[in-house]
Each structure stands twice: as structure tokens, then as C-alpha cells.
Amino acid sequence: MIKSNNVVAMLLAGGQGSRLKLLTQEIAKPAVCFGGKYRIIDFTLSNATNSGIGNIGILTQYKPFELNAHIGIGECWDFDRITGGLRILPPFMRGTKGDWYTGTANAIYQNIEYIDSLDAKYVLVLSADHIYKMDYRKLLKYHMEKDADVTIATIEVPWREAYKFGILNVDSDNKIVEFDEKPKNPRNNMASMGIYIFNWDILKYYLKKDDKNRRSEHDFGKNVLPMMLNEGNKMYAWVFKGYWKDVGTIRSYWEANMDLLDKNSGLNLYDKDWRIYTRTKHLPPQYIGKNSVVRDSLINEGCTIEGEVNNSVVFSGATVEEGAVVNGSIIFSNAVIKKGTVLNKAIVLENTIVQPNKRICKEYEDDICLIEQGSVSIEQEEALYA
Amino acid sequence: MLEECLGVISFEDIGNEFGVLCRNKPVYMLPFAGRYRLVDFTLSNMINHGLHTIAVFTGSKIRSILNHLGDGKPWDLNRKTRGLSIFPPLFDDVKRRSCDIYQYHTTEEFFVGSKAKYVFIANPNILSKVNLTEVFEYFLDTGADITVVYKKQNNGKDEYINADTLIIDDSGRFVNIGINLGSKPVFNLFMHMILIKKEVFLEIIRAGMETGENIYFKQAVANYKNMYNINSYEFKGHVEYIRGIKSYYNANMNLLNKEIFNELFLEGGTVLTRSEDEPSTFYDTKSRVRNSLIANGCIIEGRVENSILFREVKIGKDAEVKNSILMQGAVIKENAVLINTILEKYVTVEEGINIIGIEGNPYTV
């Protein structure tokens, strides 16, 4: 149903994700590792390729080196095509001046020529901040059935959390009647997932109109979508059912990793019909030692586990030495947990060597501590270990 | 420097000793170490030492190797110039001659057409991390026409019966290639690695074909030894020669030894293979895994000890796996027991079934 030149996907991957603190110190949020072997962006890229999207533009801006290296020409997601495929779209110069992407809508606005050159009929706007599996074909089908101008993917969130989201108020046909951004008293619990499908000619008209408005922040949620609604466009909400998690903060990032250890979370990585793809590191299998205990955990290639690992996600090439105990933690690639050290609810960054016989995070049972070489920071207050 | 060298992967067909494991595939395509094929080691070692033009002589069972190699991308061999060449036998060869001299003769254009000055031939059934750069330097420094690689073994009485042994004089000059019949414990295992000047290689092929005296290249080398300067290079690292089910099983189990594992995987370059994008392996609450090598994509709920698990293996609750090799996609259901067994790809062991092989002589399913 999706013809490769019919739908053009635009993936917003330029954000810093400053609430992820140390994790995004050196890399863009979409490039942050997740789930033992992936990076956050892999979920959206894999959804796109599994949905038969043939054209995808990736809008990058913040510290893009690792992200660019990871994406390459997109061959890991089968996006190295003769026609179409994947393009990385950084901000660029026009004549003597150029601009950074100043908002989500502005990023698309600056690439109007790119989308035009592909002869797009529909534009699918995606963000690389979420962990989920979605068949975008279902969204497109709904959009076409409703003969809509814009369709927004939504998910039902718990009522008590609705105040954190952009809530859509709809009529009985799911036609959007009002946007309610982070409402104090929500009247609905359908939250926008930041996934939109537009008819390109209409979107183009409003992007140009928005660009002329100096007071606009050039953001889809704040500016462009409300303007389109005010001017009477047909906008529908499509309801997604399934696992979806925003990994914008350290806590939600940690929780999303832990969700992978729960068989009932709704996110199944082992489904061969909807594989999540990533760039492979060519490592040998993992070795589990003679006295080790591994329970309720995900362990990746190249790891050596001689100690005890419970309820944790361990990335490629990491080592847990004998007598070390890792509980409820996330260990990034090539980190080493030395003998006799006990970790609780920790995130250990790449290549960090955690010294032997330490007890880390015991005193902060609810908090998550971030460990990098030489220092430990406890969630928000920084505490330095000698 | 090694860019001036052609890599040739070629083997002697000894497939019959493997029973069901090699019914449809050559020995060098046997799965190994949880996610590799034997051939990956020879291929990766060549790549890691800078050989960029590689020819694979496939032998007659070509389906699996074609599928595995593809355009050579996992080994960075999908190049516009150089890269990978695959030479299956001609259709008529199956009835005629499948020996290596004949194969090289019928692909002579490949060798003549290349600008390379040297040829390096290796047998993919022999796994090692020979430092090819060092071999090449030795070859050049000694001004040899041919350098052959061997390993001094001290278990010739029990293992390596019928393996080729390299006979050399005190100065390391090539004397002959014989067969180890187990009369002495110490012998020089010929590792089936030959580094040779291309013009000498072509001369030997032509002479071998014209005289009809030789069907194997190694025989020809021995026959023409007086015409060339042939010396030897001693390799001192770990070698696995996969010659039958027993050596195949032992080679896998040896990987549970940290030193051997490190030598084969962590030192002297990465071993490359085709990736299958499995997620990490999940260990359930009641799993108990000890001293085992586990590939990605497995789901383990039961007990595993001293075993090698390939990708996507599932071990059910209270199942027990010991001293076994489980190939890709094998499923062990609840309460099943598997000891001293090699399980082929996608085999399912039903609930409560026990399969127990004899120690040191694994049962193959």
C-alpha cells in the first residue's frame, strides 16, 4: 500500500535530550544506547523499514558524530536503496546565510525542497525519542479512510498522568476538536505520541505561513497543529494500542530498560516478524562463568559474567567479575565491574571501570545513580566519590 | 604488503566423517562457537591481515556457502575492485576431477589477470589466528619461493591420526608431506597454509596438469621441491583441526577455556560473520547457567552447564542441558534432559524427553 515515493518520512533526531544528563553529554539523544544492544533511534528506524517506508530523511543537529556513524547510509535497516532510501539532513547554508533548526516545524520547513523533489503525497513526521513498535501503514490507512488533512497517533495514558502530555479532545468520530497541552484538569486521556501524518500540499502551505509568524516557536505541537485546527482542517486522532515509552528522563529511561525484563510489558524483542535492527559490533558470544548467577536479565554479545547479575540489562563486551553483584542496573558497553563490588539501581556508562569492593547506591534505594569513570552522580544532586 | 597477495580458500573434502551434520553442507560451513561458521576464521584472518582479494573454492555442496558469503559484505569484501570471488566446480567436474590442481587450472585467468605477486592458500577446516603479516615477512626475508606453515604437536598418538605431517630438515627446509599414523607423540602438523610466489604457483599448476602426476597441490609441491626454495614457518598458537565429530565437539568445548577463547576471539583481529540481528539473550528467574558460551537471541529458563548455545535457542523450565552443543533455533522443552549431545539447527526436544550421549563421544541429533 505504501508506495516508496508516496510517503516520505521525516525523523526528528536533532534534540539534545538534556534531561538525560550524562547520557547525552557527548551524543544526541537518539544515539543513546538502549536495551542491551540498541540505540534509541533503532526502534523508529526499524518501525519505518518494517512498515515499508522507502524514503526517510533524518534531521540532525545536536552533536551528530556518533549518530551519523551509527546510521551511515542506513544499510542496517535496509535503507541503502537505488531509488529513495535514507538521507541525513543537517541544517545548511543558503546563499550567504543559513539557520539552525529552530523548532520541529522549522526543521521540516527548511527541507521543503527535499520533500518536493521526492514528489511526496504524504509526509510522516516521526521523533526518535520513544521506545515502541508501530506499523505506520495502519496510521496511513486510517488517514486515507478518514480523508483527513492531518492524523495524529495517540495513546491512552493513565488519567493521573494525563497532565504531563499533550492531550487531544475529540468528538465521537475521533475528529480532533481541541488541543490541550499539559492540562491541569484533563478532559480526555488521549495523548499525542508526536507522530503525525500530513497531506504534503497542506502541510507545506502551513509551514510557510508559520515561518512568517515572528512570534511562533515553529513547533508542531505548540504552533502549527493548533493553527491548522483553528483554520478548519480535518484532523483526526488514531489510537495506538501497544507498548510506548518516552525515554526523556533518567528515570523513564531506566524504567523502559527494566520493562524489557518483564514478559508482560507488551514489547517483545524476540518477534521475528518485527525485528529491531541495529549496527552490529561483531563480537563473540557471551561467557557465563562457573560460579555465576544470572537471573531476570538481558546479556549481550561479548560479555563475560563471572559474578551475579539480577534484574539488569548488560550491553556488549561488559565484564562482571567474580563476587561482584549487579542488581537492577544498566551496564553499558565494555564497562568492567570489579571483584566484590555491589551495584544497586545504577547506570554504568561506557568503558567505565568500577573499582573493587565498593558498595554503590545502597544508601539511595529509590534513586538511580549514574556512574562514569571517576565519579558517581545520584539522580539530581551530584555527589562525588573519591 | 599483503595487498599484493591473493587469498585462496580451498579444502580437501572429508565430509563423510560428520554424518548428518554435513549431509547438505561442506565441513567448512559447520556452525562453530555459537554464531560462526568454520570458514569465518580463515576468511577473517585474511581480512585482518590486509588481504583484499579472496577466492573461495567451494567444492560441490555450494548452497550454504553461497547463502553465507553473499556479496562478501560482512567481511568488507563487497568491493568494486578486488573483493570476493566464488568458484564452484563446473557442472562436469563432479564426475571428473574435483581435486584442487584441476580447480586452480580451470580458474587460471583469475590468477593471471590479477596484479598480485603472491598467493596464500589456506584450508578453512583448520582454525587458528596465525599472524599472516609475520609469515609474509618471514617469506620475504628468507627469499623463499614457497613457505609452508606447521605447528609442533605433542599429542600425535591420540589425536591427529591420518593428518598431514610436515617433514623438514634441521634448517627448516621442506622435505616432504607425510601422514601421521600415531607412531610418535611429537609431530609437525601441516596446517595446510602455503604462501607462494604467483609465478611459481602457476608453473606448478601447469606442470601438474601437463604431466598428470599430481592431483593435489600439496603433492605437486613435494614433487617439485628440488626446483624451488621451500621453507617452513612454525606457528606456536592454538590450532583446531576439524576432522570429525569428535574433533568438532572438542574444538567447541575448548572455547570454555579462557585462554583459548581469548586467543581465537580477542587477539589478532575480530572474527567476522553474517549478523542476524538477534536481541540480547534473556535469563529467566529460575535459569541456572554455568561455564557456558551463549549466543544472542536465546531465552533460558532452565539449567545449562558446560555447553555452547547458538543463536535463538530456547531452554524451557526445569530442562537440563549439560556438555552439549545446541545449534541455532534448537528448542528444549520443559523437563527435558540433554547430556553429551550435538543438536542440529531447529531441532525440538519435547517435554520430558531425555537424550544422553556417551562422554567423549557425543550423540548427534
Interface residues (C-beta under 8 A of the other chain):
Chain A: G35 G36 K37 L261 L269 Y270 R275 I276 Y277 T278 T280 H282 L283 P284 P285 Q286 Y287 I288 G289 K290 N291 S292 V293 V294 R295 D296 S297 L298 I299 N300 E301 V309 V313 V314
Chain B: A33 G34 R35 L256 K258 F261 F265 L266 T270 V271 L272 T273 S275 D277 P279 S280 T281 F282 Y283 D284 T285 K286 S287 R288 V289 R290 N291 S292 L293 I294 A295 N296 G297 I299 V304 I308 L309
